[in-house]
Amino acid sequence: MRSPLSVPVALSVLSQGAWGTDEPPAAEAQWAYALVAALGYLPPAIEIAAATLRRTATSCEVYLRRNATRLDPGGTEEDVVGVVLADALASLGADAPGMLHALAALPAADAPLDVVAAAAGKPAPSAARPLQALVHGRLVSFQQDSQTYRLSPVVRAAVRKAAAADPARWDALHRGAADAMQALFFWTAAMEGRPAAAMRRRVAAELFAALDTVPFQDGRRGAEVLARVLVDACTVLDLGLATDVQQRLLEEAARLSGEALPALHARALAALAALERTRRSASELAGKRRGLFGTLRVSPAARDRSRPGHRDVLRRALRASAQRAASRHPPPAPAEEEDGLRGAKELLARGALRCREGALEAAAAHYGEALALFEAAGDERGQAHALLLRGDLRRRHGEPADAARDHERALSLFRTAADRTGEAIGLFARAALRLDQGDAEGAASDYTCSLTLLRACRDRVGEANVLKARADLCFQEGDLAGAARDYDRALYILEGVEERVLSQLRLPAGIREERRGPGAGAPSRREYLPQAELLSTLGCEQTHARTWQARGDLRLRERQTALAARDYGNAILLYREGGDRRGEAAALKVRGDLRRHRGALPGAQRDYDDALHLLEGLGDGAGQAAVLKARGDLRCERGDIAGAALDYTRALALFDATGDPAGQTSVKHVLAGISRRDEDPPRPARAAVPR
């Protein structure tokens, strides 16, 4: 608790914050004395009240009369600050209270923008403005060196006291805090190997070290998310946490996961065991006076980092040991497959190829033959793959009942064979069928179960595909915050951030291979269809580019046009690298529309020209007609009536050829307007001066 100020100092603080002078104006002097006395001469309360007076242009008299019944000069500092906080929040906008509550629910006083936004359930750009308003209101301070937002202890205590009065709100804040710790992990991981990484690790270490998991014991408060983040923070990232802090966090993760999440519980216990072995090894090495590490000295760089200088040597020794262990366990040679299984796999691959080419009847025949061969061989996983692909094909054909039967059989076989990855992909495919049938709730449930399985299997490619699909569903249902979280998480995976993080693991690669067991890295001979090919057959090709484009659509809905244009640009580059000309043309058309509405007409014209060139090469008449219609509108805006008429005429011919009556009607209406404009006789010019 900060001690009260003297009367002259309190008046000076109020005057500088409210009027920019050392003393209050003459008209305000009497009421300024009364106000600082009512605020108990407390520095935080005076600073916040002064900022409110300045922002709202309110006099001290009005401010004091408005809050007189609630202010008690003999009250605690927390009570007085709570009154001025409530008054300030009333004039800071509708989003400011939620952002302040989310920041106060975090375990430590400092938090970066991405973490606060995740705690509030908003995209980071949407959280920046209310946070800036809180900074101007002196409720929050911004730390330039660490790029974090900070709450003073007394303000944080007052906000938490007010939020805890509503149990439902308190639970929601803790769920947001669990999501925020996950965002903190991603925020730190994204900078690994870059100059700002040390600063981010320091901020993350402070937040994790200050974390109190007691409020999360209630399962409704995001315990599962928090447990996973705690394990990852202690095993994936090297945050420089003290050993006792890591032990406490891992013990809490094991307690939070419990029996409901056996795989995560096992990870936490294994990490605890590894931590104990590391501690024991370190104590043994410290006690040695001779031998391998007996002559080591701490280097200046290591002394600055407060880490023992022999750790790098130890890593090299462990890596060499792991390489020797790997050489002792060469991968086993793949066994010969039976002719029936080999033929079934070839039929499965041939059917997937025919499906991508659009020959659906031939694909269905190949899937049926493959299913028969797998059944004859008694191969359950093979049958499940064939049923999964045939079910998705039947869904496209408009046979939902048959498709549902195939999906249920496939899921049952995957579960019997204990193939969690296959079961996750099966749930993903069934979610698409449920969406076609209008069952959005069932589809969301399938996506959630699929994500749980894929995360347990550490299948990041599959997880990114499911996250993108679930984000699309959230976007359609109007849950923009949920869509933003899933799009960001999918892009985090697809952009390769996780691979950079995993490359920074404290254990060398050889040690990881040794722990997996001999032959763990060898490709499985039981792989029926490569996962990339399987997902492409299910309609998930070019997921990376599509995710950027979908997030651009989301930002366009939120009217963040500059960020939307950037996302569309990333999608266009990825479509171009992947050779997807149709996807590139669609993204160019959307970006052209966005640029036209923003007034960037030359850039819009270039996008339309590029899209038209691609669609002409593909022979896509409907796409060409849409682009020509948009380019005609653009030329009308630029005053090029002749060029617009030419584009509209070409678009009308293409709409006629493709049989699009709505497109024909719209273009004919515009052409009629242009014709009337050309036929109107020129009006006589009026003289500048009346005669």
Solvent accessible surface area in square Angstrom, and as a share of the most:
residue,aa,sasa,rsa
1,M,185,0.83
2,R,126,0.46
3,S,84,0.54
4,P,80,0.50
5,L,46,0.23
6,S,62,0.40
7,V,60,0.35
8,P,98,0.62
9,V,73,0.42
10,A,0,0.00
11,L,14,0.07
12,S,31,0.20
13,V,42,0.24
14,L,0,0.00
15,S,0,0.00
16,Q,100,0.45
17,G,16,0.16
18,A,8,0.06
19,W,74,0.26
20,G,63,0.61
21,T,64,0.37
22,D,103,0.53
23,E,129,0.58
24,P,22,0.14
25,P,52,0.33
26,A,102,0.79
27,A,95,0.74
28,E,28,0.12
29,A,32,0.25
30,Q,144,0.64
31,W,71,0.25
32,A,0,0.00
33,Y,114,0.43
34,A,41,0.31
35,L,0,0.00
36,V,1,0.00
37,A,37,0.29
38,A,16,0.12
39,L,0,0.00
40,G,15,0.14
41,Y,60,0.23
42,L,9,0.04
43,P,4,0.03
44,P,8,0.05
45,A,0,0.00
46,I,0,0.00
47,E,44,0.20
48,I,2,0.01
49,A,0,0.00
50,A,1,0.01
51,A,1,0.01
52,T,2,0.01
53,L,5,0.03
54,R,117,0.43
55,R,77,0.28
56,T,52,0.30
57,A,95,0.74
58,T,23,0.13
59,S,39,0.25
60,C,0,0.00
61,E,60,0.27
62,V,79,0.45
63,Y,0,0.00
64,L,19,0.10
65,R,152,0.56
66,R,113,0.41
67,N,1,0.00
68,A,55,0.43
69,T,134,0.78
70,R,117,0.43
71,L,17,0.09
72,D,82,0.43
73,P,82,0.52
74,G,74,0.71
75,G,26,0.25
76,T,85,0.49
77,E,10,0.04
78,E,54,0.24
79,D,65,0.34
80,V,3,0.02
81,V,0,0.00
82,G,27,0.26
83,V,18,0.11
84,V,1,0.00
85,L,6,0.03
86,A,49,0.38
87,D,12,0.06
88,A,0,0.00
89,L,26,0.13
90,A,92,0.71
91,S,50,0.32
92,L,18,0.09
93,G,45,0.44
94,A,102,0.79
95,D,69,0.36
96,A,0,0.00
97,P,39,0.25
98,G,26,0.25
99,M,1,0.01
100,L,0,0.00
101,H,36,0.16
102,A,1,0.01
103,L,2,0.01
104,A,1,0.01
105,A,7,0.06
106,L,0,0.00
107,P,23,0.15
108,A,16,0.12
109,A,38,0.29
110,D,18,0.10
111,A,0,0.00
112,P,1,0.01
113,L,50,0.25
114,D,60,0.31
115,V,0,0.00
116,V,0,0.00
117,A,2,0.02
118,A,16,0.12
119,A,8,0.06
120,A,32,0.25
121,G,21,0.20
122,K,69,0.29
123,P,20,0.13
124,A,27,0.21
125,P,49,0.31
126,S,39,0.25
127,A,0,0.00
128,A,37,0.29
129,R,199,0.73
130,P,13,0.08
131,L,0,0.00
132,Q,82,0.36
133,A,27,0.21
134,L,0,0.00
135,V,30,0.17
136,H,104,0.47
137,G,0,0.00
138,R,121,0.44
139,L,4,0.02
140,V,5,0.03
141,S,50,0.32
142,F,70,0.29
143,Q,40,0.18
144,Q,131,0.58
145,D,114,0.59
146,S,6,0.04
147,Q,82,0.36
148,T,0,0.00
149,Y,17,0.06
150,R,102,0.37
151,L,2,0.01
152,S,43,0.28
153,P,115,0.72
154,V,22,0.12
155,V,4,0.02
156,R,49,0.18
157,A,40,0.31
158,A,7,0.05
159,V,5,0.03
160,R,64,0.23
161,K,119,0.50
162,A,67,0.52
163,A,4,0.03
164,A,49,0.38
165,A,86,0.67
166,D,71,0.37
167,P,95,0.60
168,A,74,0.57
169,R,80,0.29
170,W,38,0.13
171,D,13,0.07
172,A,38,0.29
173,L,6,0.03
174,H,4,0.02
175,R,105,0.38
176,G,9,0.09
177,A,0,0.00
178,A,0,0.00
179,D,41,0.21
180,A,0,0.00
181,M,0,0.00
182,Q,46,0.20
183,A,19,0.15
184,L,0,0.00
185,F,12,0.05
186,F,38,0.16
187,W,21,0.07
188,T,1,0.00
189,A,0,0.00
190,A,29,0.23
191,M,33,0.15
192,E,13,0.06
193,G,71,0.69
194,R,113,0.41
195,P,140,0.88
196,A,34,0.27
197,A,4,0.03
198,A,63,0.48
199,M,43,0.19
200,R,47,0.17
201,R,67,0.25
202,R,112,0.41
203,V,3,0.02
204,A,1,0.00
205,A,18,0.14
206,E,82,0.37
207,L,1,0.00
208,F,1,0.00
209,A,43,0.34
210,A,52,0.40
211,L,5,0.02
212,D,82,0.42
213,T,4,0.02
214,V,104,0.60
215,P,33,0.21
216,F,7,0.03
217,Q,86,0.38
218,D,48,0.25
219,G,62,0.60
220,R,155,0.57
221,R,40,0.15
222,G,17,0.17
223,A,11,0.08
224,E,73,0.33
225,V,41,0.24
226,L,0,0.00
227,A,0,0.00
228,R,43,0.16
229,V,3,0.02
230,L,0,0.00
231,V,1,0.00
232,D,16,0.08
233,A,1,0.01
234,C,7,0.04
235,T,42,0.24
236,V,13,0.08
237,L,2,0.01
238,D,33,0.17
239,L,12,0.06
240,G,50,0.48
241,L,18,0.09
242,A,56,0.43
243,T,54,0.31
244,D,95,0.49
245,V,28,0.16
246,Q,18,0.08
247,Q,56,0.25
248,R,83,0.30
249,L,0,0.00
250,L,3,0.01
251,E,67,0.30
252,E,29,0.13
253,A,0,0.00
254,A,9,0.07
255,R,136,0.50
256,L,21,0.10
257,S,3,0.02
258,G,24,0.23
259,E,171,0.77
260,A,91,0.70
261,L,31,0.15
262,P,96,0.60
263,A,48,0.37
264,L,8,0.04
265,H,54,0.24
266,A,58,0.45
267,R,74,0.27
268,A,0,0.00
269,L,86,0.43
270,A,62,0.48
271,A,11,0.08
272,L,34,0.17
273,A,47,0.36
274,A,24,0.19
275,L,23,0.11
276,E,75,0.33
277,R,109,0.40
278,T,86,0.50
279,R,92,0.33
280,R,119,0.43
281,S,52,0.33
282,A,53,0.41
283,S,69,0.44
284,E,103,0.46
285,L,26,0.13
286,A,72,0.56
287,G,54,0.52
288,K,108,0.46
289,R,182,0.67
290,R,206,0.75
291,G,60,0.58
292,L,118,0.59
293,F,23,0.09
294,G,18,0.18
295,T,112,0.65
296,L,58,0.29
297,R,187,0.68
298,V,71,0.41
299,S,50,0.32
300,P,95,0.59
301,A,58,0.45
302,A,2,0.02
303,R,145,0.53
304,D,122,0.63
305,R,126,0.46
306,S,103,0.66
307,R,80,0.29
308,P,55,0.35
309,G,21,0.20
310,H,44,0.19
311,R,97,0.35
312,D,72,0.37
313,V,37,0.21
314,L,49,0.24
315,R,81,0.30
316,R,141,0.51
317,A,40,0.31
318,L,69,0.34
319,R,97,0.35
320,A,41,0.31
321,S,45,0.29
322,A,0,0.00
323,Q,110,0.49
324,R,139,0.51
325,A,3,0.02
326,A,51,0.39
327,S,84,0.54
328,R,156,0.57
329,H,90,0.40
330,P,94,0.59
331,P,89,0.56
332,P,100,0.63
333,A,91,0.71
334,P,109,0.69
335,A,60,0.46
336,E,154,0.69
337,E,40,0.18
338,E,115,0.52
339,D,112,0.58
340,G,33,0.31
341,L,25,0.13
342,R,92,0.33
343,G,22,0.21
344,A,0,0.00
345,K,28,0.12
346,E,90,0.40
347,L,21,0.11
348,L,0,0.00
349,A,37,0.29
350,R,98,0.36
351,G,0,0.00
352,A,0,0.00
353,L,77,0.38
354,R,74,0.27
355,C,8,0.05
356,R,99,0.36
357,E,112,0.50
358,G,53,0.51
359,A,43,0.33
360,L,45,0.22
361,E,140,0.63
362,A,40,0.31
363,A,0,0.00
364,A,35,0.27
365,A,55,0.43
366,H,31,0.14
367,Y,1,0.00
368,G,26,0.25
369,E,89,0.40
370,A,0,0.00
371,L,11,0.06
372,A,57,0.44
373,L,64,0.32
374,F,0,0.00
375,E,81,0.36
376,A,92,0.71
377,A,47,0.36
378,G,53,0.51
379,D,10,0.05
380,E,66,0.30
381,R,61,0.22
382,G,0,0.00
383,Q,22,0.10
384,A,0,0.00
385,H,13,0.06
386,A,1,0.00
387,L,0,0.00
388,L,1,0.00
389,L,3,0.01
390,R,41,0.15
391,G,0,0.00
392,D,5,0.03
393,L,3,0.02
394,R,65,0.24
395,R,51,0.19
396,R,97,0.35
397,H,86,0.39
398,G,56,0.54
399,E,67,0.30
400,P,60,0.38
401,A,64,0.49
402,D,39,0.20
403,A,0,0.00
404,A,34,0.26
405,R,140,0.51
406,D,3,0.02
407,H,1,0.01
408,E,81,0.37
409,R,107,0.39
410,A,0,0.00
411,L,0,0.00
412,S,62,0.40
413,L,33,0.17
414,F,0,0.00
415,R,125,0.46
416,T,90,0.52
417,A,33,0.26
418,A,84,0.65
419,D,20,0.10
420,R,112,0.41
421,T,45,0.26
422,G,6,0.05
423,E,26,0.12
424,A,0,0.00
425,I,3,0.01
426,G,1,0.01
427,L,7,0.03
428,F,18,0.07
429,A,4,0.03
430,R,34,0.12
431,A,0,0.00
432,A,28,0.22
433,L,5,0.03
434,R,64,0.24
435,L,57,0.28
436,D,90,0.47
437,Q,100,0.45
438,G,66,0.63
439,D,59,0.31
440,A,29,0.22
441,E,146,0.66
442,G,11,0.11
443,A,0,0.00
444,A,36,0.28
445,S,58,0.37
446,D,3,0.02
447,Y,6,0.02
448,T,66,0.38
449,C,61,0.37
450,S,0,0.00
451,L,3,0.01
452,T,57,0.33
453,L,33,0.17
454,L,0,0.00
455,R,54,0.20
456,A,40,0.31
457,C,40,0.24
458,R,97,0.35
459,D,22,0.11
460,R,32,0.12
461,V,81,0.46
462,G,0,0.00
463,E,0,0.00
464,A,0,0.00
465,N,9,0.05
466,V,0,0.00
467,L,1,0.00
468,K,33,0.14
469,A,17,0.13
470,R,53,0.19
471,A,0,0.00
472,D,36,0.18
473,L,8,0.04
474,C,24,0.14
475,F,40,0.17
476,Q,130,0.58
477,E,112,0.50
478,G,47,0.45
479,D,67,0.35
480,L,42,0.21
481,A,29,0.22
482,G,5,0.05
483,A,0,0.00
484,A,5,0.04
485,R,105,0.38
486,D,10,0.05
487,Y,3,0.01
488,D,59,0.31
489,R,28,0.10
490,A,0,0.00
491,L,8,0.04
492,Y,21,0.08
493,I,10,0.05
494,L,43,0.21
495,E,80,0.36
496,G,19,0.18
497,V,13,0.08
498,E,12,0.06
499,E,100,0.45
500,R,81,0.30
501,V,1,0.00
502,L,59,0.29
503,S,78,0.50
504,Q,85,0.38
505,L,41,0.20
506,R,77,0.28
507,L,63,0.31
508,P,10,0.06
509,A,58,0.45
510,G,15,0.14
511,I,20,0.10
512,R,63,0.23
513,E,65,0.29
514,E,81,0.36
515,R,135,0.49
516,R,142,0.52
517,G,22,0.21
518,P,94,0.59
519,G,27,0.26
520,A,52,0.40
521,G,62,0.59
522,A,40,0.31
523,P,125,0.79
524,S,73,0.47
525,R,109,0.40
526,R,83,0.30
527,E,95,0.42
528,Y,9,0.03
529,L,7,0.03
530,P,67,0.42
531,Q,50,0.22
532,A,75,0.58
533,E,42,0.19
534,L,9,0.04
535,L,6,0.03
536,S,23,0.15
537,T,5,0.03
538,L,17,0.09
539,G,34,0.33
540,C,22,0.13
541,E,71,0.32
542,Q,47,0.21
543,T,16,0.09
544,H,44,0.19
545,A,0,0.00
546,R,84,0.31
547,T,0,0.00
548,W,26,0.09
549,Q,30,0.13
550,A,13,0.10
551,R,23,0.08
552,G,0,0.00
553,D,51,0.27
554,L,3,0.01
555,R,26,0.09
556,L,66,0.33
557,R,124,0.45
558,E,44,0.20
559,R,212,0.77
560,Q,33,0.15
561,T,45,0.26
562,A,63,0.49
563,L,48,0.24
564,A,0,0.00
565,A,19,0.15
566,R,127,0.46
567,D,0,0.00
568,Y,0,0.00
569,G,14,0.13
570,N,43,0.22
571,A,0,0.00
572,I,4,0.02
573,L,98,0.49
574,L,39,0.19
575,Y,7,0.02
576,R,124,0.45
577,E,138,0.62
578,G,48,0.46
579,G,57,0.54
580,D,34,0.18
581,R,116,0.42
582,R,127,0.46
583,G,13,0.13
584,E,12,0.05
585,A,1,0.01
586,A,50,0.39
587,A,0,0.00
588,L,1,0.01
589,K,45,0.19
590,V,42,0.24
591,R,41,0.15
592,G,0,0.00
593,D,32,0.17
594,L,7,0.03
595,R,58,0.21
596,R,35,0.13
597,H,142,0.64
598,R,127,0.46
599,G,52,0.50
600,A,46,0.35
601,L,38,0.19
602,P,75,0.47
603,G,6,0.06
604,A,0,0.00
605,Q,32,0.14
606,R,145,0.53
607,D,2,0.01
608,Y,0,0.00
609,D,53,0.27
610,D,68,0.35
611,A,0,0.00
612,L,9,0.05
613,H,133,0.60
614,L,27,0.13
615,L,11,0.05
616,E,80,0.36
617,G,54,0.52
618,L,50,0.25
619,G,58,0.56
620,D,34,0.18
621,G,17,0.16
622,A,57,0.44
623,G,19,0.19
624,Q,21,0.09
625,A,0,0.00
626,A,43,0.34
627,V,3,0.01
628,L,0,0.00
629,K,43,0.18
630,A,7,0.05
631,R,23,0.08
632,G,0,0.00
633,D,33,0.17
634,L,0,0.00
635,R,44,0.16
636,C,36,0.21
637,E,99,0.44
638,R,119,0.43
639,G,54,0.52
640,D,62,0.32
641,I,39,0.20
642,A,83,0.64
643,G,12,0.11
644,A,0,0.00
645,A,29,0.23
646,L,107,0.53
647,D,0,0.00
648,Y,2,0.01
649,T,74,0.43
650,R,88,0.32
651,A,0,0.00
652,L,32,0.16
653,A,61,0.47
654,L,40,0.20
655,F,17,0.07
656,D,74,0.38
657,A,86,0.67
658,T,65,0.38
659,G,52,0.50
660,D,54,0.28
661,P,97,0.61
662,A,77,0.59
663,G,8,0.08
664,Q,37,0.17
665,T,91,0.53
666,S,46,0.30
667,V,0,0.00
668,K,106,0.45
669,H,133,0.59
670,V,40,0.23
671,L,36,0.18
672,A,43,0.34
673,G,24,0.23
674,I,8,0.04
675,S,52,0.34
676,R,144,0.53
677,R,138,0.50
678,D,99,0.51
679,E,137,0.61
680,D,94,0.49
681,P,107,0.67
682,P,131,0.82
683,R,222,0.81
684,P,123,0.78
685,A,103,0.80
686,R,231,0.84
687,A,54,0.42
688,A,107,0.83
689,V,110,0.63
690,P,124,0.78
691,R,265,0.97
